[in-house]
Amino acid sequence: MASAACLVLTPAAAVATPARPAARPAECATPSIDRLQQWLASGEGTTVPATGSLLLPNRHGDRYTAKVDFVNAEWHVVVVWLANEFEAQVDLADSKGFWLTYSATEDLYVQLRPASHWSGGAQWATAVPSTQGRTVTRFFSFRPQAWGAVPELGAPAHSFASALSEARGLVFVGKTANELSFRGLRIHRYTPPCL
């Protein structure tokens, strides 16, 4: 577990990034971002909105953005279910990582939570750097070296390989006030099912 003791974000230039998919998959009939329909404020920490869906139509009404504000210096939790329902899980063992299009006014983390160890803060995580409010697209690798524990939340009791093979969700967590907006989340070699 020595690798889980400290979290270090590898610079994007040092990561072999697979080519982006040529075309976006068709969106779902109900609100979604890259076919991910469940972007949820969990009620953990003070957020706006406090609970429920974060999805809002963009100004043209043809795409959606997930928006949330973290308020106060406390832990906040935002959940994305990878197969669009809580009881489902996804095998991401063959995936190289994901592209995230987002804006953030402060740094935060994203945790990869498996079905067998869903609850609790002791999860495999990687840093999501602040964009100073600008919208950017970054690739986050699933290389084990890019993931570790958030020191304040504890080391995971499960392996990173098991988190990948039974992934239930990506969970964004942060302890500072933050204005967040998500416009894209595409996972290499995975297309979510619409429900």
N, C-alpha and C positions, 0 to 999 in steps of 0.2 A: 504493500500500500504506500510505499515511499513516493510514488508518482502522484498520489492523491493529496500529499501534504501541502503542495503549493500550486497555484494556478498561474500559468504563463500563457499569454496569447502569442502565437507565432505570427510574425508579420506576414501579410498576405503575399508579398513578393517571394517568400521562401516556401510557399505551399504550391504543389502542383495542382492547378485548378483545371478540372475538366471543362471542355467547351460547353457553353450554355446551350440548352435545348434550342433548336432553330425556331420553333413556334410555341406559343403558350397553348396549353390544352384548353379546350372549350370550358368555360365556367359552368357552374351548376345552375339549375333553374332557380334556386334560392340563393340569397347573398353568400358570396364566397370570395376568397382571394386565392388564386391559383388552385381552385377546387377545395380549399380548406374552408369549411363552413362554420367551424366552432372556434371562434376567438373570444375568450371569456374572461371577464373580471371575476376572480374567485371569491371576493369578499375578504381576502386576507390582506391587511394593510388598508390604509385610507386611499382610495382611488376614485377617480371620476371618469366613467360611471363606477358605482360601488360594486355592482354585480351585473351579470348578464352579458349579452353580446356587445362587442366593441365595433361591429361592422356598421359603417355609414356609407351611403352612396356618394361618389365623387360629384363634382359640380355638373358633369355631363350626364350623370345617371347611368352610365354604362359599365362602371367598375366600382369596386368597394375599397375602402380604406378602414383599417382597424385603428382607432384612436383611444388613448387612455392617458390620464395624468396620474402620476404617483405624487401623493401629497404627504408632507412631513418626513422626518428622519426615522423611518420604521420599515420593516420588510414588507414588500408588496409582491403580489403574485398574479401573473396573467398566464392563462393556459391556452394552448392550441392542441386539439385532439387530432392526431395524424390520420386517422381513418374516419373522422367525423362523428364518432360515437365513443362514449367512455369505455365500454366493454371490449372494444376492438384493439388489436395490436398489429404492428407492422414489423417485418424483418428487414432491417436496413443494413445487414451485414455486407451486401455488395455495393452499397452506396458510398461515394467518396465524400459526400457532405451536402451542404445546401447553400443556395444563394438567398440572401435576405435583403430586401429593399425596404429601408426604414429611415427614420430620423429620430434622434434622441438628444436631449439637452445635457444628459449626464451619462456616465458609464453604467452598465448593468451586466447581468449574466443571463445566459440561457442554459437550462438544465435539460438533459435527455432522460426522461423518466420512463422506466419499463413498467409493464403490467404487474410484475411480481413485487416491485418495490416502489409503488406509486407515491405513497405518502411520506412526508418528512423532508427536511431540507438537505439531508446528507445524500446528495446526488452528484453524478458526473456533470460538470458544467464547463463552459468556456466563456471568456469575457466578450461582451458586446460593447465596443467602444462608442463613446459619445460622438455624434456627428456635428455637434454644436448647432443643432436645429436644421441642418441641411439634409435633404434626401439623398441617400447613397445606396449603391448595391455592393454588398461584400459577400465573398465566399467564406464559409466556415467549414473547415475540413473535419471529417470523422476520423482522422488519424488519432490514435490513442494519446500521443504526446501532446495534442492540442487541448486535451480535456483533463480536468482534475477536480479537486474539491474546492468549494468556497470555504476558506479557512474558518470563518465564523460559524458555518453551518455543519461542519464535521465531514469526515471521510465516508464515502459510500461503503456499505457492507457487501455490495455485489460488484461483479466485474464490469468493465466497460463493454466487453464483448456481449454480455448478457443484456445490457441496456440497449445495445444496437439490435440484437436479434428479437427482442420483444418490446419494441418501442411503442408506448401508448401516446406520448405527447411531448412536445417541446414546451417548457415552462420558463417564462421570462420572469426573473426576480431582481429586485434592486432595493437598496436601503436608503436612497436619497430621493428628494423631490425630482421629478423628471417628466418631461412632456414627450410622449412617444406616439409615433405614427408608423404603421406597417402597411406597405403597399404591395409587397410580393414575398413569397416564400416557396421556392421551388427546390425540391429535393432530387438530387441525382439518382436516376434509375427508379423513381417512384412517382406514380400518379395517384392521388387520393380518389377514392370512389365518391360519387355524389349520392347523398341520401335524400 
